[in-house]
Amino acid sequence: MTAVLVRVLIAFFTLSLLGIPLGTSLAAPPVPVISEVSGTIRPGEARVRFTLRNAFTPEMVEALKSGIEITFKTTVDVERVYKRWFNRPMGHVVYTRSVRYDALSRVYRLHRDDGDELLADVLTALDRMTRFEVVVPVDGDVYKGKLYRARVRARLDKVGLSEPLRSIFFFSSLWDVETDWARGYLRTP
C-alpha cells in the first residue's frame, strides 16, 4: 500500500513541477479538415465551395495578431466520375490566400488571387481565410445528369515566412497544417 502511495505522490509532484494542472488533458489540437465541398459545373468552368475547419491553432492566431503573415495554398481538382472505369480530370487550380495584420493602419489585409480586402477584426479575417468559393476552368463537354466531383486539399505555406521563423516553425508541430483530400459532387445546372 505504501509503494502505491509513493508512486502517486511522485507522479503528482512531477506533474506539478512540469506546470501541468491535474485534470487537464494532453490531447493534440483538432485535426484540420476540408468540409462541405459542393458546387456547380457548366461548360468552361466549375464553381467549388468548401470550408477549412480547425486550421488556426491559438498560437497561430496570436502570431497573426503580432504581424506574421499566414498563407494557405489550396489545390482544387475537378473530374468526371465514371463507374467501373478511371475518372477523367477536367480542371486543376492552386489557389493562394494569405492574411497579415498591419499595425500602422490597424487592419487585417486579406490577399486572395482575385483581389485584396481590408478587414477590421481578427474573427472576420479568420472567417474569410476559411470559407472558399473557387472558380476552376474546365476542359471538355459537360452533360446534364452525369457525375462530376471536386477534390480539395489545403496546406499551410511556410515558404512565405522569413528564414528565422521558417526554421522555428519547422520544428513546431503546431504549424503543420495540411488536410487530407476531401471530395464533393458538383451539380450540373
C-alpha positions as CSV (number, residue, x, y, z in Angstrom):
1,M,0.0,0.0,0.0
2,T,2.8,2.4,0.8
3,A,4.6,1.8,-2.5
4,V,1.4,2.8,-4.4
5,L,1.1,5.9,-2.3
6,V,4.7,6.8,-3.0
7,R,4.2,6.4,-6.8
8,V,1.1,8.6,-6.7
9,L,2.9,11.3,-4.8
10,I,5.9,11.1,-7.2
11,A,3.5,11.5,-10.2
12,F,1.7,14.4,-8.5
13,F,4.9,16.3,-7.8
14,T,6.4,15.6,-11.3
15,L,3.3,16.9,-13.0
16,S,3.2,20.0,-10.7
17,L,6.9,20.7,-11.5
18,L,6.1,20.5,-15.2
19,G,3.4,23.0,-14.7
20,I,0.6,20.7,-15.9
21,P,-2.5,21.1,-13.7
22,L,-4.2,17.9,-12.7
23,G,-7.4,17.0,-14.5
24,T,-6.2,18.6,-17.8
25,S,-5.9,16.5,-20.9
26,L,-2.8,16.4,-23.1
27,A,-4.8,15.8,-26.2
28,A,-3.5,17.0,-29.6
29,P,-5.2,20.0,-31.2
30,P,-8.1,19.2,-33.6
31,V,-7.0,18.0,-37.0
32,P,-7.6,20.4,-39.9
33,V,-10.2,19.2,-42.4
34,I,-12.0,20.4,-45.5
35,S,-15.8,20.1,-45.2
36,E,-18.9,21.0,-47.1
37,V,-17.4,20.5,-50.6
38,S,-20.1,21.3,-53.2
39,G,-20.7,23.5,-56.2
40,T,-21.8,23.6,-59.8
41,I,-20.3,22.8,-63.1
42,R,-21.1,24.1,-66.6
43,P,-19.2,24.3,-69.9
44,G,-15.9,26.2,-69.3
45,E,-15.9,26.5,-65.5
46,A,-16.8,24.9,-62.2
47,R,-17.6,26.8,-59.0
48,V,-16.5,24.9,-55.9
49,R,-17.4,25.9,-52.4
50,F,-15.9,24.5,-49.2
51,T,-14.8,25.3,-45.7
52,L,-11.5,24.8,-44.0
53,R,-12.0,23.7,-40.4
54,N,-9.6,23.7,-37.4
55,A,-6.9,25.4,-39.4
56,F,-5.9,28.0,-36.9
57,T,-4.4,27.0,-33.5
58,P,-4.4,29.6,-30.7
59,E,-0.6,30.0,-31.3
60,M,-1.2,30.8,-34.9
61,V,-3.9,33.4,-34.0
62,E,-1.5,35.1,-31.6
63,A,1.2,35.1,-34.3
64,L,-1.2,36.6,-36.7
65,K,-2.1,39.4,-34.3
66,S,1.6,40.2,-33.9
67,G,2.0,40.7,-37.6
68,I,3.2,37.3,-39.0
69,E,1.6,36.6,-42.4
70,I,-0.2,33.3,-42.7
71,T,-0.7,31.8,-46.1
72,F,-2.7,28.7,-47.2
73,K,-2.3,27.0,-50.6
74,T,-5.4,25.1,-51.7
75,T,-5.5,22.6,-54.5
76,V,-8.8,22.0,-56.3
77,D,-9.3,19.3,-58.9
78,V,-12.4,18.7,-60.9
79,E,-13.1,15.3,-62.6
80,R,-15.8,13.5,-64.4
81,V,-16.7,10.3,-62.5
82,Y,-17.2,7.1,-64.4
83,K,-18.5,3.9,-62.8
84,R,-16.1,0.9,-63.1
85,W,-13.6,3.0,-65.1
86,F,-11.0,5.7,-64.5
87,N,-12.2,9.2,-63.7
88,R,-11.3,11.9,-66.2
89,P,-9.5,15.0,-65.0
90,M,-11.2,18.2,-66.3
91,G,-9.7,21.0,-64.3
92,H,-7.0,21.9,-61.8
93,V,-6.2,25.1,-59.9
94,V,-3.9,26.0,-57.0
95,Y,-5.4,28.9,-55.0
96,T,-3.4,31.0,-52.6
97,R,-4.9,33.1,-49.7
98,S,-3.0,35.0,-47.1
99,V,-3.7,37.4,-44.2
100,R,-1.4,39.8,-42.3
101,Y,-2.1,42.3,-39.6
102,D,-1.0,45.8,-40.5
103,A,-0.1,47.6,-37.2
104,L,0.0,51.1,-38.7
105,S,-3.5,51.1,-40.1
106,R,-4.8,48.5,-37.5
107,V,-6.5,46.3,-40.1
108,Y,-6.0,42.8,-41.4
109,R,-5.0,42.6,-45.1
110,L,-6.5,39.6,-46.8
111,H,-4.9,38.8,-50.1
112,R,-6.6,36.4,-52.5
113,D,-5.8,35.5,-56.1
114,D,-8.8,37.6,-57.1
115,G,-8.1,40.7,-55.1
116,D,-7.3,42.2,-51.7
117,E,-9.6,43.1,-48.8
118,L,-9.2,45.1,-45.6
119,L,-10.8,43.6,-42.5
120,A,-11.4,45.3,-39.1
121,D,-11.1,42.4,-36.7
122,V,-9.4,39.0,-36.4
123,L,-12.6,37.0,-36.3
124,T,-13.7,38.3,-39.7
125,A,-10.2,37.7,-41.1
126,L,-10.2,34.1,-39.8
127,D,-13.7,33.5,-41.3
128,R,-12.6,34.9,-44.7
129,M,-9.5,32.7,-44.6
130,T,-11.5,29.5,-44.1
131,R,-14.5,29.9,-46.4
132,F,-13.8,29.5,-50.1
133,E,-15.6,29.7,-53.4
134,V,-13.1,28.9,-56.2
135,V,-13.6,29.1,-59.9
136,V,-11.9,26.2,-61.8
137,P,-11.6,26.4,-65.6
138,V,-12.6,23.0,-67.0
139,D,-11.9,21.3,-70.4
140,G,-14.3,19.1,-72.2
141,D,-18.1,18.9,-72.5
142,V,-20.4,18.9,-69.5
143,Y,-23.5,16.8,-69.7
144,K,-26.6,17.1,-67.6
145,G,-27.2,14.0,-65.4
146,K,-23.6,12.8,-65.4
147,L,-21.4,12.7,-62.2
148,Y,-18.8,15.4,-61.6
149,R,-16.7,15.7,-58.5
150,A,-14.3,18.2,-56.9
151,R,-11.3,17.1,-54.8
152,V,-9.8,19.7,-52.4
153,R,-6.7,19.8,-50.2
154,A,-5.2,22.7,-48.3
155,R,-1.9,23.2,-46.6
156,L,-0.1,26.0,-44.7
157,D,2.6,27.6,-46.9
158,K,5.7,28.0,-44.9
159,V,7.8,29.3,-47.8
160,G,6.5,32.9,-47.4
161,L,7.8,33.1,-43.8
162,S,11.1,34.8,-43.1
163,E,14.1,32.5,-42.6
164,P,14.2,32.6,-38.8
165,L,10.5,31.9,-38.5
166,R,10.7,29.1,-41.0
167,S,13.4,27.4,-39.0
168,I,11.5,27.8,-35.8
169,F,8.2,26.6,-37.3
170,F,9.9,23.6,-39.0
171,F,10.3,22.0,-35.5
172,S,6.8,23.0,-34.3
173,S,4.0,20.6,-34.9
174,L,1.5,23.3,-34.2
175,W,2.3,24.8,-37.6
176,D,1.9,21.6,-39.5
177,V,-1.4,22.3,-41.1
178,E,-2.3,20.0,-44.0
179,T,-5.6,18.4,-44.8
180,D,-6.4,15.1,-46.4
181,W,-8.2,15.2,-49.8
182,A,-11.9,16.0,-49.4
183,R,-14.5,15.2,-52.1
184,G,-17.8,16.6,-53.0
185,Y,-20.1,16.2,-56.0
186,L,-20.9,19.1,-58.4
187,R,-24.3,19.8,-59.8
188,T,-25.0,20.5,-63.5
189,P,-27.5,23.3,-64.0
